[in-house]
Amino acid sequence: MTLNQLKYAIAISKENSLNDAAKKLFISQPSLTGAMHALEDEIGFDIFTRSKSGISLTIKGSEFIGYARSVVEQYDILDAKFISKTNVKRKFSVSMQHYSFAVDAFVEMVRQFGYDEYEFEVHETKTHEVITNVKNQKSELGILYINDFNKKVISKVLSEAGLEFVPLFDSGICVYIGKNNPLAKEKLGSGESITFEELDDYPCLVFDQGEYNSAYYSEEVLSTREYKQIIRANDRATMLNLISGLNGYTLCSGILCGDLNGEEYCAIKLDTEEKMTIGYIARKSSIISEIGQRYIEEIMKYKDQVV
C-alpha cells in the first residue's frame, strides 16, 4: 500500500468516475485502474463497485477512505512542517444533530481561528449519520446527546463503531415555541414550567431520522411518549416555519441562539425531571486536533445557558 494509491482512491471517491479522477491526477485511466486493483487485492476487499452507471464506494470502502484521508492529511502536515517548509491548508469537519448552538460554536471557531487557508465542513444531520460520519472519518467530531433512555443502545452502537462519547454538560428539558404561541404569552416571565397536558392541543415537531426512525435515535427526549399530534421535518428551517405557522413545539436543551434562529422564538422549562447529557463523539484513543479542541471550547461556552 502506497501513499499514491491512497491519494488515487480518495480522488476516485470524490469524482465518482475513474476517467474524471485520472484527468485530475494527470495519469492514464488504465494506470489508475491498475493501481486500484492492486490496492484492493492487497487489502482483500473491494473499495469501489463498478457499473454502467458509474463507480461508487462499498460499505467497507467508505470506512477505508475515511482512514485514507486521515493518513494523507497527516502526511501533508508533516511534509509542510518539516520538508517543504510551507503553509498547509488546515482541515476540520464536524457533524451534529440539529443544534443551533453547535452551528453557532462552529461560526465562532471559524471567525477566531486565523489560518489563511482552511477547508472546514459542518454537517447538521440525522443521528445515525453523525455516528457514521465520525466512524468513517468524514468528520473528526460529532455532537449529540444521550440520556437514561437511549444511553445503553447508543453506547453499544458507538462501541461497535470504535467511537466514544465524551460528556460536556447536562441540561434540563425545555419546550421550544414561538413567542406568539398562547403558552409563551402565558408562561414567559412567570417562572412557571409547561406541562404535557398544556401541550396536548399543539403539534409536536420532531426531526425525521429516515430509515433509522427509532426512538433510540430520536433527537428529542421523551420520544416514546404518545403525542396527539406529531409532525416530522428534515431540517431546522422547516421546523422553525412549523413552529411559527402552526404554533408547534419541539423539546430541546433550551440553549438559544437568536443570531441564527431569530428573536421570535423562546424556550420554556418543561415540567419534568428528565435530563439530557450533551457531548461529543470521537474515535477511541484519537488525539483531538487543535481546531477540534477550539471547537469544543466554543461549545462549552453554552454550559451556563442550560436549565
WOQUI-V708896 format. One record per residue. RES is the residue in three letters. PSI is psi in radians with two decimals (NA if undefined). Layout:
BEGIN
res & psi
RES & PSI
RES & PSI
END
This chain:
BEGIN
res & psi
MET & 2.20
THR & 2.85
LEU & -0.66
ASN & -0.70
GLN & -0.69
LEU & -0.74
LYS & -0.66
TYR & -0.78
ALA & -0.70
ILE & -0.75
ALA & -0.73
ILE & -0.70
SER & -0.54
LYS & -0.71
GLU & -0.39
ASN & 0.54
SER & 2.21
LEU & -0.72
ASN & -0.81
ASP & -0.69
ALA & -0.71
ALA & -0.70
LYS & -0.74
LYS & -0.58
LEU & -0.14
PHE & 0.73
ILE & 2.92
SER & 2.67
GLN & -0.72
PRO & -0.65
SER & -0.71
LEU & -0.77
THR & -0.75
GLY & -0.70
ALA & -0.68
MET & -0.70
HIS & -0.72
ALA & -0.71
LEU & -0.79
GLU & -0.64
ASP & -0.67
GLU & -0.72
ILE & -0.28
GLY & 0.24
PHE & 2.84
ASP & 2.27
ILE & -0.63
PHE & 2.66
THR & 2.38
ARG & 2.40
SER & 3.06
LYS & -0.49
SER & -0.15
GLY & -2.74
ILE & 2.47
SER & 2.81
LEU & 2.48
THR & 3.02
ILE & -0.84
LYS & -0.54
GLY & -0.68
SER & -0.73
GLU & -0.73
PHE & -0.78
ILE & -0.62
GLY & -0.82
TYR & -0.65
ALA & -0.75
ARG & -0.76
SER & -0.77
VAL & -0.83
VAL & -0.72
GLU & -0.73
GLN & -0.66
TYR & -0.77
ASP & -0.68
ILE & -0.78
LEU & -0.76
ASP & -0.79
ALA & -0.65
LYS & -0.67
PHE & -0.27
ILE & -1.17
SER & -0.26
LYS & 0.75
THR & 2.89
ASN & 2.48
VAL & 2.48
LYS & 2.11
ARG & 2.49
LYS & 2.51
PHE & 2.42
SER & 2.40
VAL & 2.47
SER & 2.63
MET & 2.69
GLN & 3.06
HIS & 1.34
TYR & 2.07
SER & -0.58
PHE & -0.53
ALA & -0.62
VAL & -0.75
ASP & -0.70
ALA & -0.65
PHE & -0.77
VAL & -0.80
GLU & -0.67
MET & -0.76
VAL & -0.74
ARG & -0.64
GLN & -0.27
PHE & -0.74
GLY & 0.11
TYR & 2.44
ASP & -0.63
GLU & 2.23
TYR & 2.84
GLU & 1.73
PHE & 2.60
GLU & 2.47
VAL & 2.26
HIS & 1.85
GLU & 1.93
THR & -3.01
LYS & 2.74
THR & -0.84
HIS & -0.63
GLU & -0.56
VAL & -0.83
ILE & -0.78
THR & -0.71
ASN & -0.67
VAL & -0.70
LYS & -0.79
ASN & 0.13
GLN & 0.40
LYS & -0.54
SER & 2.50
GLU & -0.67
LEU & 2.73
GLY & 2.41
ILE & 2.13
LEU & -3.10
TYR & 2.75
ILE & 2.75
ASN & -3.04
ASP & -0.56
PHE & -0.83
ASN & -0.07
LYS & -0.79
LYS & -0.78
VAL & -0.85
ILE & -0.70
SER & -0.67
LYS & -0.77
VAL & -0.75
LEU & -0.75
SER & -0.76
GLU & -0.44
ALA & 0.01
GLY & 0.49
LEU & 2.87
GLU & 2.62
PHE & 2.25
VAL & 1.96
PRO & 2.50
LEU & -0.85
PHE & 2.73
ASP & 2.65
SER & 2.57
GLY & -3.10
ILE & 2.35
CYS & 2.76
VAL & 2.12
TYR & 2.02
ILE & 2.94
GLY & 2.64
LYS & -0.27
ASN & -0.14
ASN & 2.37
PRO & -0.60
LEU & -0.65
ALA & -0.75
LYS & -0.56
GLU & -0.68
LYS & -0.54
LEU & 2.23
GLY & -0.16
SER & -0.33
GLY & -0.01
GLU & 2.55
SER & 2.93
ILE & 2.36
THR & 2.81
PHE & -0.59
GLU & -0.66
GLU & -0.39
LEU & -0.17
ASP & -0.52
ASP & 0.09
TYR & 2.56
PRO & 2.33
CYS & 2.25
LEU & 2.27
VAL & 2.70
PHE & 2.22
ASP & 2.38
GLN & 0.26
GLY & -2.39
GLU & -0.23
TYR & 0.76
ASN & 0.88
SER & 2.66
ALA & -0.51
TYR & -0.42
TYR & -0.01
SER & 2.47
GLU & -0.15
GLU & 2.33
VAL & 2.93
LEU & 0.67
SER & -0.24
THR & -0.10
ARG & 2.55
GLU & 2.07
TYR & 2.40
LYS & -0.69
GLN & 2.26
ILE & 2.38
ILE & 2.29
ARG & 2.45
ALA & 2.83
ASN & -0.35
ASP & 2.86
ARG & -0.60
ALA & -0.76
THR & -0.72
MET & -0.77
LEU & -0.66
ASN & -0.67
LEU & -0.61
ILE & -0.74
SER & -0.78
GLY & -0.51
LEU & 0.11
ASN & 0.59
GLY & 3.02
TYR & 2.78
THR & 2.82
LEU & 2.36
CYS & -3.07
SER & -0.37
GLY & 0.03
ILE & 2.07
LEU & 2.51
CYS & 1.50
GLY & -0.54
ASP & -0.51
LEU & -0.76
ASN & -0.23
GLY & 2.90
GLU & 0.03
GLU & 0.21
TYR & 2.77
CYS & 2.87
ALA & 2.21
ILE & 2.39
LYS & 2.34
LEU & 2.49
ASP & 1.37
THR & 2.69
GLU & 0.00
GLU & 2.49
LYS & 2.78
MET & 2.53
THR & 2.04
ILE & 2.36
GLY & -2.98
TYR & 2.67
ILE & 2.55
ALA & 2.92
ARG & 2.45
LYS & 2.37
SER & 0.21
SER & 2.69
ILE & 2.06
ILE & 2.31
SER & 2.90
GLU & -0.69
ILE & -0.75
GLY & -0.71
GLN & -0.68
ARG & -0.69
TYR & -0.76
ILE & -0.69
GLU & -0.68
GLU & -0.68
ILE & -0.75
MET & -0.37
LYS & -0.29
TYR & -0.03
LYS & -0.62
ASP & -0.20
GLN & -0.15
VAL & 2.70
VAL & NA
END
